[in-house]
Amino acid sequence: MDIQKQIYKLTEIGIALAEERNLDKLLDKILRETRLFTGAEAGTLYIRDKDHLVFAVIQNDALGSRCQKITQNLRGQQLSISSSSMAGYVARTGRILNIEDVYQIKEGSEYHFNPEFDKKEGYRSQSMLIVPMKDAQGNILGVLQLINAKKENEVIPFDSSKEMLVLSLASQAAIALKNAQLTKKLKEVYLDTIYRLSIAAEYRDSDTGAHVRRMSHYSAVIAKHLGFSEEEVENILYASPMHDVGKIAIPDRILQKPGKLTKEEFEEMKKHTLIGAEILGNSDSKVLQLSEKIALSHHEKMDGSGYPYGLKGEQIPLEARIVAVADVFDALTSPRCYKPPFPVPKALEIIKEESGAHFDPRCVEAFLKGLEEILEIKKKYQELENEK
Amino acid sequence: MDIQKQIYKLTEIGIALAEERNLDKLLDKILRETRLFTGAEAGTLYIRDKDHLVFAVIQNDALGSRCQKITQNLRGQQLSISSSSMAGYVARTGRILNIEDVYQIKEGSEYHFNPEFDKKEGYRSQSMLIVPMKDAQGNILGVLQLINAKKENEVIPFDSSKEMLVLSLASQAAIALKNAQLTKKLKEVYLDTIYRLSIAAEYRDSDTGAHVRRMSHYSAVIAKHLGFSEEEVENILYASPMHDVGKIAIPDRILQKPGKLTKEEFEEMKKHTLIGAEILGNSDSKVLQLSEKIALSHHEKMDGSGYPYGLKGEQIPLEARIVAVADVFDALTSPRCYKPPFPVPKALEIIKEESGAHFDPRCVEAFLKGLEEILEIKKKYQELENEK
């Protein structure tokens, strides 16, 4: 490949990396693309976390499908930034290491090869190219370790003329990583804020904060099993916690009444759907537009007996039909001042019974498909609750 | 410059671009860096908005400081994606145009040069290199128009061997642009959501939604004039709208009482600071940590006469001291059920009088420095209010 072609290839890879905003996919892609570029059979990607390196991805064509498991086991394990490992040495010094055979590193060298992985997995590491992932300020955000360059089934040394190109690529990868991390952080903060404020809006109600967290994750699971795209699932996760913000406008005497509501009081209570839609309405944002729909219609029922408009079937936005199942399931399985929590089988029975009447049968089906995930979510937030 | 050096330069520029997340700065940087790379005296950057190109930045060393004004005037103006302009032709076809002299373009050519700008500004465009900004999928996100390559004060044609490098750079710029736009969008959605939910939390109160919007922008202005960094100012903008979420837990009979509160009722009312801090507390997010501080301490006073803890001076977090000024100024200049809005001079008088007693003198000073901006914000949201 001539130098011009290499540049185009390099830019192409850089662009593909820069566009990937899903952090896990990005990490995988960075390692895969740099391996392809250098012809490496295997490789490891480490990310810097303060004064440590953390295993992020391991790829090894010789080990095949075992790699995923190895990655899972090693993921999150730490390596100190010091000469005790080669990656640690690169992270400490910012230098590139290009070694013909790691088992031939001389004693007294500034860095050391640790043969533990080879022994355990029955692999033979030989040539290695290890480069730092630097940002524009020269900060080292991670380390790329490329193992065993191959040519016609022979392990050969890494081409030293490619070192600088790999370093460039690693730096582009570093920025992509930084951007993906920033986006992830932004989204986490966004969701955390939605939860806090939605809980605030439900503070006067009997609900605990865990309700909005649980029901939003349940809704996301149902959406996923209905075949929604990743982005649509995420939007439901963000939009659904706000479904009851309209309750804010319901007077204490109704919202906190211990007994049954009178007809007039219930009419007042129903308005929380309309008020919620008003608070969330007229936004340019997809998430808020969706939250408006959900707030307005999450009490509609398939048979037209719901409120505020008595919409039927497909007239009700699908996302509101999803949230209806998630919301009711959580209400059934949670304690309320007027009832203990129902056991899951009892709650499932009620949900199934109401399929076609209260609930959209497709949503109930998707809910049942995702039941295992839903019970995991329930368990997780139960534990969080108990920890308090 | 040899090809190796050019590659490094290219990657360096790409990385610098990818790191810039402020959209305005990024656009400026993209044009500046590509001009430097090609030796162009002038240039224009267009961004695609659906089926149009929109002027984003104009740079022209020959026109000097007039450029900023020209950019301001042209900014947002549209160009159709068609052969009626050269940039439009490039956006339509995705081709690179490298023209020695735009006044020599033959009649019957597929694209046309529009001499209007030259006439108006007394400039002579001659050589031009126009490249599309493509993402990894080949979508055209913008067009870079580089004008008059210079060598020793002579206009020369653009070096055709550099075309592909400039195209690479333009593509890297395209991704950086996409990322910056996405981040901007995410932040806008975040802020919009905070406003909606904070308004919800204050729904039972007499406040209109515009209060949280105004006071958060006032707080940001004060922070800016205190020398806070851009990020810190942004954090205050996001955190301050949530200052009163704790009011959610205050019963209707106190929150909505028309007359003066009894001592016991006021003690109850004061708890909104503690409850707000509880709702927002224990988060990993900087914005929420800041909002917790502000919720807790925005009713403290410099002389120790505030609540909930009667903190004095520097004991009160600076951000809470900022919000205190912004919050009170907005309350003074807004109508309440028990008072008409005070005119601005009267409100300023009160704020100044309370400097050192209620308010931190440094915050009052910063507030007065930013008064012009603050009154603009006030006017803007006044108008939004009236439109409803």
Interface residues (C-beta under 8 A of the other chain):
Chain A: I3 Q4 I7 Y8 L10 T11 E12 G14 I15 A16 A18 E19 R21 D135 A136 M164 L165 S168 S171 Q172 A174 I175 A176 K178 N179 L182 T183 L186 K187 E188 V189 Y190 D192 T193 I194 R196 L197 S198 I199 A200 A201 Y203 R204 M242 V245 G246 I248 A249 P251 D252 R253 I275 I279 L280 S283 D284 S285 K286 V287 L288
Chain B: I3 Q4 I7 Y8 L10 T11 E12 G14 I15 A16 A18 E19 R21 D135 A136 M164 L165 S168 S171 Q172 A174 I175 A176 K178 N179 L182 T183 L186 K187 E188 V189 Y190 D192 T193 I194 R196 L197 S198 I199 A200 A201 Y203 R204 M242 V245 G246 I248 A249 P251 D252 R253 I275 I279 L280 S283 D284 S285 K286 V287 L288
